């Protein structure tokens, strides 16, 4: 667990990270970025464990030293985690990441390949939007001011730094400019363009590519017993995203819900059933902000996939069987006359949801616009 050998694919990335440690040129701040589900966080965890291990081999951490034993339980005193949370503390106190460490450890022990919405469910976030609060910067400064317990490196892993409060980001910037000796920051980002440019300029960017289909297929066969032909089909559908591959083999209720909501919206808009459309918008409004954002991303993917479906290039499509069955009838309605306008409306809806605009209004307005756009 948390070893290079357990990471799906990414052989070149593993080799680069191992080489950095072996040659003694560990950057004090790295930014791991790339598409969703490619293993950025697992790579950061394995790299941090390798740095901490005093007896690492040429390929991985030793797995048996006191440092590795602590890593197995995620209780290494020189490793600190920062991640988006929701505030559950009673006013005037604000929650910090340490308040959620038991849930965070449990999530990582279960699987280090996961989406933000999985973490929100573990936190029982309800409708709250997760962020890294300003108070977290004081916690980071306090932890890094302490002497290394093991006499080696102190590592801070920041998952989704783009969720950082502006005050926290500015204080982190000062730490990145003048880090304590033998201190390493590993930032793992889904959206690096949303991070402060001043922070970006002080980190060494590490772009991690999509996982090869063959590596995903092999992992599905070896770890989950998926048949060879099925594993290849799922690996293609995953498009380099191992989380998506996992969701395909473990029936995912959220994706099924999103698919049903998408189909329902398109049918109701095409049939101009205004009353039912209003009921539909109320149902989506009850999902909570983060799930609404995820749903809008799902809609964008479905519009894109249905537009590509019309090109009759099967290898370019990444849809499940139910999605493909729906596309055989729906795809002709997504064409060069309306595809960009639909995507623009979805992007605008995403912005409004992010700004806490009334969700019922946002989704009902979008459904009304679809009446016109589907006829183009």
C-alpha positions as CSV (number, residue, x, y, z in Angstrom):
1,X,0.0,0.0,0.0
2,X,1.2,3.5,-0.9
3,X,4.1,2.0,-2.9
4,X,5.2,2.5,-6.5
5,X,4.4,-1.2,-7.2
6,X,0.7,-0.6,-6.5
7,X,0.3,2.3,-8.9
8,X,-1.5,1.5,-12.2
9,X,0.8,2.1,-15.1
10,X,2.8,5.4,-15.1
11,X,6.2,3.7,-15.4
12,X,8.0,6.8,-16.7
13,X,6.6,8.9,-13.9
14,X,7.6,6.4,-11.3
15,X,11.2,6.2,-12.7
16,X,11.5,10.0,-12.7
17,X,10.5,10.3,-9.1
18,X,12.7,7.5,-7.9
19,X,15.7,8.9,-9.8
20,X,15.2,12.3,-8.2
21,X,15.5,10.8,-4.7
22,X,18.5,8.5,-5.7
23,X,20.4,11.4,-7.2
24,X,19.7,13.7,-4.2
25,X,17.8,16.4,-6.1
26,X,14.4,16.4,-4.5
27,X,12.6,19.7,-5.3
28,X,11.2,21.5,-2.3
29,X,7.9,22.0,-4.1
30,X,6.3,19.9,-6.8
31,X,2.9,20.3,-8.5
32,X,1.5,17.0,-9.7
33,X,-1.2,17.7,-12.3
34,X,-2.9,15.9,-15.2
35,X,-6.3,14.4,-16.1
36,X,-8.6,13.0,-13.4
37,X,-8.0,9.4,-12.3
38,X,-4.5,9.0,-13.7
39,X,-2.9,8.4,-10.2
40,X,-1.6,11.8,-9.2
41,X,-2.3,11.3,-5.5
42,X,-1.1,7.6,-5.4
43,X,2.1,8.8,-7.1
44,X,2.6,11.6,-4.5
45,X,2.0,9.2,-1.7
46,X,4.4,6.6,-3.0
47,X,7.0,9.3,-3.6
48,X,6.6,10.7,-0.1
49,X,7.0,7.3,1.4
50,X,10.1,6.7,-0.7
51,X,11.6,10.0,0.5
52,X,10.9,9.0,4.1
53,X,12.3,5.5,3.9
54,X,16.0,5.4,4.9
55,X,16.4,1.9,3.4
56,X,14.6,2.4,0.0
57,X,15.7,0.1,-2.8
58,X,16.2,1.0,-6.5
59,X,12.5,0.5,-7.2
60,X,10.5,1.2,-4.0
61,X,10.4,1.8,-0.3
62,X,11.7,-1.1,1.8
63,X,8.3,-1.7,3.4
64,X,9.7,-3.0,6.7
65,X,11.6,-0.1,8.4
66,X,9.9,2.0,11.2
67,X,9.1,4.7,8.7
68,X,7.3,2.3,6.3
69,X,5.4,0.7,9.2
70,X,4.1,4.1,10.2
71,X,3.3,4.9,6.6
72,X,1.2,1.7,6.4
73,X,-1.2,3.3,8.9
74,X,-0.7,6.9,7.7
75,X,0.6,7.9,11.1
76,X,4.1,9.1,10.1
77,X,4.8,12.1,12.4
78,X,6.7,14.0,9.6
79,X,4.0,13.7,7.0
80,X,1.2,16.2,7.0
81,X,-2.0,16.2,4.8
82,X,-4.0,19.2,3.6
83,X,-7.2,18.7,1.7
84,X,-10.6,20.3,1.1
85,X,-13.1,20.1,4.1
86,X,-16.4,21.5,5.2
87,X,-16.8,23.5,8.4
88,X,-18.4,21.5,11.1
89,X,-17.0,23.3,14.1
90,X,-19.2,25.4,16.3
91,X,-18.8,29.2,15.8
92,X,-16.4,31.0,16.2
93,X,-14.0,28.0,15.7
94,X,-13.4,26.8,12.1
95,X,-12.7,23.2,11.2
96,X,-9.2,22.2,10.1
97,X,-7.9,19.1,8.3
98,X,-6.8,17.4,11.5
99,X,-10.5,17.2,12.5
100,X,-11.1,14.9,9.5
101,X,-7.9,12.8,9.6
102,X,-9.7,9.6,10.6
103,X,-12.0,9.8,7.6
104,X,-9.1,10.8,5.4
105,X,-7.0,7.9,6.4
106,X,-9.9,5.6,5.9
107,X,-10.5,6.9,2.4
108,X,-6.8,6.4,1.5
109,X,-6.6,3.0,3.0
110,X,-9.7,2.0,1.0
111,X,-8.4,3.4,-2.2
112,X,-6.2,6.3,-3.2
113,X,-8.0,6.6,-6.5
114,X,-11.1,8.6,-5.8
115,X,-13.1,11.7,-6.8
116,X,-13.8,14.8,-4.7
117,X,-17.5,13.7,-4.4
118,X,-16.4,10.4,-2.8
119,X,-14.5,12.4,-0.2
120,X,-17.5,14.7,0.3
121,X,-19.7,11.6,1.1
122,X,-17.1,10.3,3.6
123,X,-17.2,13.7,5.3
124,X,-21.0,13.8,5.2
125,X,-20.7,17.2,3.6
126,X,-24.4,17.4,2.7
127,X,-24.9,20.5,0.5
128,X,-21.7,22.4,1.7
129,X,-18.9,23.2,-0.7
130,X,-15.5,22.0,0.4
131,X,-12.5,24.3,0.7
132,X,-9.2,24.6,2.4
133,X,-9.9,27.3,5.0
134,X,-7.6,30.3,6.0
135,X,-7.0,28.7,9.4
136,X,-5.3,25.8,7.8
137,X,-2.2,28.0,7.0
138,X,-1.6,28.4,10.7
139,X,-1.8,24.6,11.2
140,X,0.8,24.1,8.4
141,X,3.1,26.7,9.8
142,X,2.8,25.2,13.3
143,X,3.5,21.6,12.1
144,X,6.5,22.5,10.0
145,X,8.0,24.6,12.8
146,X,8.4,21.3,14.8
147,X,11.7,19.4,14.5
148,X,11.6,16.2,12.3
149,X,10.7,13.3,14.5
150,X,12.6,10.8,12.4
151,X,15.5,13.1,11.6
152,X,14.7,13.1,7.9
153,X,12.4,15.0,5.5
154,X,9.2,16.6,6.5
155,X,6.5,16.2,3.8
156,X,3.3,18.1,3.3
157,X,0.9,16.7,0.7
158,X,-1.8,19.3,-0.4
159,X,-4.6,17.6,-2.3
160,X,-6.5,20.0,-4.6
161,X,-4.7,23.2,-3.7
162,X,-7.1,25.0,-6.1
163,X,-9.7,24.8,-3.3
164,X,-7.5,26.9,-1.0
165,X,-8.8,30.1,0.6
166,X,-6.9,33.2,-0.6
167,X,-5.5,33.9,2.8
168,X,-4.2,30.4,3.2
169,X,-2.7,30.4,-0.3
170,X,-0.8,33.7,0.5
171,X,0.6,32.2,3.7
172,X,1.6,29.0,1.9
173,X,3.4,31.2,-0.7
174,X,5.7,32.5,2.0
175,X,6.5,29.0,3.1
176,X,7.3,28.0,-0.5
177,X,9.6,31.0,-0.8
178,X,11.5,30.2,2.3
179,X,10.9,26.6,3.3
180,X,12.4,25.1,6.4
181,X,15.4,22.8,5.8
182,X,14.5,19.4,4.4
183,X,10.9,20.3,3.8
184,X,9.0,19.0,0.8
185,X,5.6,20.2,-0.5
186,X,3.7,18.0,-2.9
187,X,0.7,19.7,-4.4
188,X,-1.8,17.4,-6.2
189,X,-4.1,19.4,-8.5
190,X,-7.1,18.7,-10.7
191,X,-7.2,22.3,-11.9
192,X,-3.8,24.0,-11.8
193,X,-5.1,27.0,-13.8
194,X,-7.1,27.9,-10.7
195,X,-4.1,28.1,-8.4
196,X,-2.4,31.5,-7.7
197,X,0.2,32.2,-10.4
198,X,2.7,33.2,-7.7
199,X,2.4,29.7,-6.2
200,X,2.6,28.1,-9.6
201,X,5.8,29.9,-10.3
202,X,7.4,28.5,-7.1
203,X,6.6,24.9,-7.8
204,X,8.2,22.4,-10.2
205,X,5.3,21.2,-12.4
206,X,5.0,17.5,-13.1
207,X,2.5,16.7,-15.8
208,X,1.2,13.1,-15.5
209,X,-0.4,11.6,-18.6
210,X,-3.4,9.3,-19.0
211,X,-2.9,5.7,-18.0
212,X,-2.3,3.4,-20.9
213,X,-5.3,1.2,-21.8
214,X,-3.2,-2.0,-21.5
215,X,-2.1,-1.1,-17.9
216,X,-5.8,-0.5,-16.8
217,X,-6.9,-3.7,-18.5
218,X,-4.1,-5.7,-16.7
219,X,-5.0,-4.2,-13.4
220,X,-8.7,-5.1,-13.8
221,X,-7.7,-8.6,-14.6
222,X,-5.2,-9.1,-11.8
223,X,-6.8,-7.1,-9.0
224,X,-10.5,-7.6,-9.7
225,X,-10.7,-10.8,-11.8
226,X,-12.3,-9.1,-14.8
227,X,-12.3,-11.3,-17.9
228,X,-9.8,-10.3,-20.6
229,X,-12.2,-9.1,-23.2
230,X,-14.3,-7.2,-20.7
231,X,-11.2,-5.6,-19.2
232,X,-10.1,-4.3,-22.6
233,X,-13.6,-2.8,-23.2
234,X,-13.7,-1.2,-19.8
235,X,-10.1,0.2,-20.2
236,X,-11.1,1.8,-23.5
237,X,-14.2,3.3,-21.9
238,X,-12.1,4.6,-19.0
239,X,-10.0,6.7,-21.4
240,X,-6.9,6.7,-19.1
241,X,-9.0,7.3,-15.9
242,X,-8.7,4.4,-13.5
243,X,-11.4,5.8,-11.2
244,X,-13.8,5.6,-14.1
245,X,-12.7,2.0,-14.7
246,X,-13.4,1.2,-11.1
247,X,-16.9,2.8,-11.3
248,X,-17.7,0.7,-14.4
249,X,-17.0,-2.6,-12.6
250,X,-18.7,-1.4,-9.4
251,X,-22.2,-0.3,-10.3
252,X,-22.1,3.4,-9.6
253,X,-25.3,4.8,-8.3
254,X,-24.4,8.4,-9.0
255,X,-23.5,7.8,-12.6
256,X,-26.8,5.9,-13.1
257,X,-28.6,8.8,-11.5
258,X,-26.8,11.4,-13.7
259,X,-27.6,9.3,-16.8
260,X,-31.3,9.0,-15.9
261,X,-31.5,12.8,-15.2
262,X,-29.8,13.6,-18.5
263,X,-32.2,11.3,-20.5
264,X,-35.2,12.7,-18.6
265,X,-34.2,16.3,-19.3
266,X,-33.6,15.8,-23.0
267,X,-36.9,14.0,-23.5
268,X,-38.9,16.5,-21.5
269,X,-37.3,19.4,-23.3
270,X,-37.9,17.9,-26.7
271,X,-41.6,17.2,-25.8
272,X,-41.9,20.7,-24.2
273,X,-43.4,19.4,-21.0
274,X,-43.0,22.5,-18.9
275,X,-44.6,21.3,-15.7
276,X,-42.5,18.1,-15.6
277,X,-39.4,20.2,-16.5
278,X,-40.0,22.3,-13.4
279,X,-40.3,19.1,-11.3
280,X,-37.0,17.9,-12.9
281,X,-35.2,21.1,-11.9
282,X,-36.4,20.8,-8.3
283,X,-35.1,17.2,-8.2
284,X,-31.6,18.4,-9.4
285,X,-31.7,21.3,-7.0
286,X,-31.9,18.9,-4.1
287,X,-28.6,17.2,-5.0
288,X,-26.3,19.7,-3.3
289,X,-23.8,22.1,-5.0
290,X,-20.9,19.7,-5.5
291,X,-23.1,17.0,-7.0
292,X,-24.8,19.6,-9.2
293,X,-21.3,20.6,-10.6
294,X,-20.5,17.0,-11.2
295,X,-23.8,16.5,-13.0
296,X,-23.2,19.5,-15.3
297,X,-19.7,18.0,-16.1
298,X,-21.5,14.7,-16.9
299,X,-23.9,16.6,-19.2
300,X,-21.0,18.2,-21.0
301,X,-19.4,14.8,-21.5
302,X,-22.6,13.4,-22.9
303,X,-23.2,16.2,-25.3
304,X,-19.6,15.8,-26.5
305,X,-19.9,12.0,-26.8
306,X,-23.2,12.3,-28.7
307,X,-21.7,14.8,-31.2
308,X,-18.7,12.5,-31.8
309,X,-21.1,9.5,-32.2
310,X,-22.4,11.1,-35.4
311,X,-18.9,10.9,-36.9
312,X,-19.2,7.0,-36.8
313,X,-15.7,6.6,-35.3
314,X,-16.3,4.0,-32.6
315,X,-12.8,4.2,-31.2
316,X,-13.3,7.9,-30.4
317,X,-16.4,7.2,-28.2
318,X,-16.2,6.5,-24.5
319,X,-19.8,5.6,-23.4
320,X,-21.3,2.8,-21.3
321,X,-23.7,0.5,-23.0
322,X,-26.8,2.3,-21.7
323,X,-25.3,5.6,-22.9
324,X,-24.6,4.2,-26.3
325,X,-28.1,2.7,-26.6
326,X,-29.5,6.2,-25.9
327,X,-27.1,7.8,-28.3
328,X,-28.4,5.8,-31.2
329,X,-31.6,7.8,-31.0
330,X,-30.4,11.0,-29.4
331,X,-27.1,11.8,-31.2
332,X,-28.7,13.1,-34.4
333,X,-30.2,16.0,-32.3
334,X,-26.6,17.1,-31.4
335,X,-25.0,18.7,-34.4
336,X,-22.7,21.5,-35.6
337,X,-25.6,24.0,-35.4
338,X,-26.3,23.6,-31.7
339,X,-23.4,21.8,-30.0
340,X,-21.3,24.9,-29.1
341,X,-24.4,26.8,-27.8
342,X,-25.4,23.8,-25.6
343,X,-21.9,23.6,-24.2
344,X,-21.9,27.3,-23.5
345,X,-25.2,27.1,-21.6
346,X,-23.8,24.2,-19.5
347,X,-20.6,26.2,-18.8
348,X,-22.7,29.2,-17.7
349,X,-24.9,27.0,-15.5
350,X,-21.6,25.7,-13.9
351,X,-20.5,29.3,-13.1
352,X,-23.9,30.2,-11.6
353,X,-23.9,27.1,-9.4
354,X,-20.4,27.9,-8.2
355,X,-21.6,31.4,-7.3
356,X,-24.5,30.0,-5.3
357,X,-27.2,31.2,-7.6
358,X,-30.6,29.6,-6.9
359,X,-30.2,26.1,-8.3
360,X,-33.9,25.7,-9.2
361,X,-33.7,28.8,-11.4
362,X,-30.4,27.7,-13.0
363,X,-31.6,24.3,-14.0
364,X,-35.1,25.3,-15.0
365,X,-33.7,28.1,-17.2
366,X,-31.3,25.6,-18.8
367,X,-34.1,23.1,-19.5
368,X,-36.1,25.9,-21.2
369,X,-33.2,26.8,-23.4
370,X,-32.8,23.2,-24.4
371,X,-36.3,23.3,-26.0
372,X,-35.0,25.7,-28.5
373,X,-31.5,24.3,-28.9
374,X,-32.6,20.7,-29.6
375,X,-34.7,22.0,-32.6
376,X,-31.8,23.6,-34.3
